[in-house]
């Protein structure tokens, strides 16, 4: 079991058309981009108020061959990637890509929880901490949500692996419980059992925007799909779930202005 809560530290889009995705998200979310010039790894870093929050890359051919579609994935920071991957498999998870190094950056592994939701384990190897955008900064990740096959079993797994704790539980009728979780003092996301129409478990990430209605219009104008009209959530904020032109699902959160 984790001795201290592990945090999501990075978010990554793997897509079939990086150039089109760069233009789409630059318009919708407002990201700027940086090229880290990683040899043999075409990659764009996503910047929110000049601070890096994630990356964008082509969906690897070997992943396409398995049927994987464009997807957003989250990196969870750990002290030892190899040990964390071993604990995960012992608890019923799967290692899709064994631990390996990115020279000068870190060590990572591509894994899935026992119900199939994909994530990455990561430990940086460079010195110092990169800057982080302030909470609520447009383009930052404001919330993380797991659509699980079984929400209660999923929470038990993540609590054991990463030290996460339960926060408020919100009943959702036939959909079960929307369980907030904390990775430290404050809640950073939630887990719940997915509805039957969602084909497989996955992590959904919410990007902060300045105006939810304007952002929703930019999604449609850019060839994406808005999956439902804005829904109100606490703190006078509104959310929408969306699908980008290549098929990756994401969410937006922001006020109505």
C-alpha positions in Angstrom: 0.0 0.0 0.0 1.2 3.5 -0.7 2.7 5.3 2.3 1.6 8.7 1.1 -1.0 9.7 -1.6 0.2 9.6 -5.2 -0.9 12.4 -7.4 -1.8 12.7 -11.1 1.2 14.6 -12.5 0.7 14.7 -16.3 -2.1 14.2 -18.9 -1.6 13.0 -22.4 -3.6 12.8 -25.6 -2.7 9.9 -27.9 -4.4 10.6 -31.2 -4.5 9.7 -34.9 -3.9 13.2 -36.1 -1.7 15.3 -33.8 -1.7 18.4 -36.1 -5.5 18.5 -36.3 -5.8 17.9 -32.5 -3.3 20.7 -31.8 -5.5 23.2 -33.8 -8.7 21.9 -32.2 -7.6 22.1 -28.5 -5.7 25.3 -29.1 -9.0 26.9 -30.1 -11.3 25.1 -27.6 -9.1 25.1 -24.4 -6.6 27.9 -25.3 -3.4 25.9 -24.9 -0.1 27.0 -26.2 2.4 24.4 -27.2 6.1 23.6 -26.8 8.3 21.1 -28.6 10.7 19.4 -26.3 12.7 17.9 -29.2 12.7 14.3 -27.9 14.8 12.2 -30.4 12.5 9.8 -32.2 9.4 10.9 -30.2 7.5 13.7 -32.0 5.7 15.3 -29.0 4.0 18.6 -28.1 3.8 19.9 -24.5 0.5 21.6 -23.5 1.0 24.9 -21.7 -1.6 26.6 -19.5 -0.5 30.1 -18.6 3.0 29.1 -19.7 3.1 26.1 -17.3 3.3 22.6 -18.7 0.3 20.4 -17.8 0.5 17.5 -20.3 1.4 16.4 -23.8 0.1 15.3 -27.2 1.5 12.6 -29.5 0.5 10.2 -32.3 -1.2 7.0 -31.2 1.6 4.4 -31.6 1.2 1.9 -34.4 1.4 -1.1 -32.0 -1.5 0.5 -30.0 -3.6 1.0 -33.1 -3.0 -2.7 -34.0 -4.7 -3.7 -30.7 -7.7 -1.6 -31.6 -7.0 1.3 -29.2 -8.7 4.5 -30.2 -7.6 8.1 -29.5 -7.7 8.6 -25.8 -6.7 10.9 -22.9 -4.6 9.2 -20.3 -3.3 10.4 -16.9 0.2 9.8 -15.4 0.3 9.0 -11.7 3.6 9.9 -10.0 5.2 7.1 -8.0 8.5 6.6 -6.2 9.5 3.4 -8.0 7.8 2.6 -11.3 8.9 -1.1 -11.3 7.7 -1.7 -7.8 4.4 0.1 -8.4 3.9 -2.0 -11.6 4.6 -5.2 -9.7 2.1 -4.2 -6.9 -0.5 -3.4 -9.5 -0.3 -6.7 -11.3 -0.4 -8.5 -7.9 -3.7 -6.7 -7.2 -5.2 -7.8 -10.5 -4.1 -4.9 -12.8 -2.4 -5.3 -16.2 0.9 -3.9 -17.5 0.5 -3.0 -21.2 4.0 -1.6 -21.6 6.7 -2.7 -19.3 8.7 0.0 -17.4 11.2 1.9 -19.6 13.2 5.1 -19.5 12.8 8.4 -21.4 16.4 9.7 -21.3 16.6 12.9 -19.2 12.9 12.9 -18.5 11.8 9.9 -16.4 10.7 6.3 -16.2 7.2 5.1 -17.1 4.9 2.1 -17.6 1.5 1.9 -19.3 -0.9 0.0 -17.1 -4.6 -0.7 -16.5 -6.6 -1.2 -13.3 -8.4 -4.6 -12.8 -11.5 -3.3 -14.6 -9.5 -2.1 -17.7 -9.1 1.7 -17.3 -5.8 2.8 -18.7 -3.2 5.0 -16.9 0.5 5.5 -16.7 2.9 5.2 -13.8 5.7 7.8 -13.8 8.8 8.9 -11.9 10.7 11.9 -13.2 14.5 11.7 -13.3 15.4 15.4 -13.9 16.1 17.8 -11.0 13.6 20.3 -9.7 9.9 20.7 -10.1 8.3 22.1 -13.2 6.0 25.1 -12.7 2.3 24.3 -12.1 -0.6 26.6 -13.1 -2.7 28.0 -10.3 -6.0 26.0 -9.6 -8.7 27.1 -12.0 -6.3 28.5 -14.6 -7.8 28.1 -18.1 -6.3 25.1 -19.6 -5.4 23.4 -16.4 -6.9 20.0 -15.3 -9.7 20.8 -12.7 -11.1 17.4 -12.1 -10.5 13.7 -12.7 -13.4 11.1 -13.0 -13.2 7.4 -13.3 -16.1 5.6 -15.1 -15.6 2.2 -13.5 -17.1 -1.2 -14.0 -17.7 -1.3 -10.3 -17.1 2.0 -8.5 -16.7 0.5 -5.0 -14.2 -2.2 -6.0 -12.4 0.4 -8.1 -12.0 2.7 -5.1 -10.6 -0.1 -3.0 -8.0 -0.8 -5.6 -6.8 2.8 -6.0 -6.8 3.4 -2.3 -4.5 0.4 -1.8 -2.2 1.3 -4.7 -2.0 5.0 -4.3 -3.1 6.0 -0.8 -6.3 7.8 -2.0 -9.0 8.4 0.6 -12.8 8.8 0.4 -14.3 12.3 0.6 -18.0 13.1 0.1 -20.3 10.4 -1.4 -23.2 11.7 -3.5 -26.1 9.2 -4.3 -27.1 9.2 -8.0 -30.1 6.9 -7.8 -29.9 4.0 -10.3 -26.4 5.1 -11.2 -25.2 4.4 -7.7 -22.8 6.6 -5.7 -20.6 9.4 -7.0 -17.6 8.9 -4.7 -15.2 11.9 -4.4 -11.6 10.9 -3.6 -8.7 12.9 -2.1 -5.0 12.5 -2.8 -4.0 14.6 0.2 -6.2 17.1 2.0 -8.5 18.1 -0.8 -10.7 16.1 -3.2 -9.3 16.0 -6.7 -11.7 13.7 -8.5 -14.5 11.1 -8.2 -15.3 7.5 -9.1 -18.6 5.9 -10.0 -20.0 2.8 -11.7 -20.3 3.6 -15.4 -23.8 3.6 -17.0 -24.5 0.6 -19.3 -24.2 2.6 -22.5 -20.5 3.4 -21.7 -18.7 0.5 -23.3 -15.6 0.2 -21.1 -14.1 1.8 -18.0 -11.9 4.9 -18.5 -10.6 8.1 -16.9 -12.2 11.4 -17.9 -10.3 14.7 -17.4 -12.0 18.1 -17.0 -10.1 21.1 -18.5 -10.9 24.5 -17.0 -12.3 27.2 -19.4 -13.3 30.8 -18.8 -16.8 30.5 -20.3 -18.5 27.2 -20.7 -21.0 28.3 -23.4 -18.3 29.9 -25.5 -16.1 26.8 -25.2 -19.0 24.5 -26.1 -19.5 26.6 -29.3 -15.9 26.3 -30.2 -16.1 22.5 -29.8 -18.9 22.3 -32.4 -17.2 24.8 -34.7 -14.0 22.8 -34.6 -15.7 19.6 -35.7 -16.0 18.1 -32.2 -19.2 16.8 -30.6 -20.8 18.1 -27.4 -22.4 15.0 -25.7 -24.9 16.9 -23.5 -25.9 20.5 -22.7 -24.1 22.2 -19.8 -24.9 20.8 -16.4 -24.5 22.8 -13.2 -22.1 21.6 -10.5 -21.1 23.1 -7.2 -19.4 26.5 -6.9 -21.5 28.0 -9.7 -19.7 26.0 -12.3 -21.0 24.1 -15.3 -19.6 21.1 -17.1 -20.0 19.5 -20.6 -18.6 16.2 -21.9 -17.2 16.2 -25.4 -15.6 14.2 -28.1 -12.9 15.6 -30.3 -12.8 15.2 -34.1 -10.5 12.1 -33.8 -12.8 10.4 -31.2 -11.1 11.1 -27.8 -13.5 11.9 -25.0 -12.8 14.9 -22.7 -14.7 17.3 -20.5 -14.8 21.1 -19.8 -15.7 23.0 -16.7 -16.2 26.7 -16.2 -18.7 29.4 -15.3 -21.5 30.8 -17.4 -20.7 34.5 -18.2 
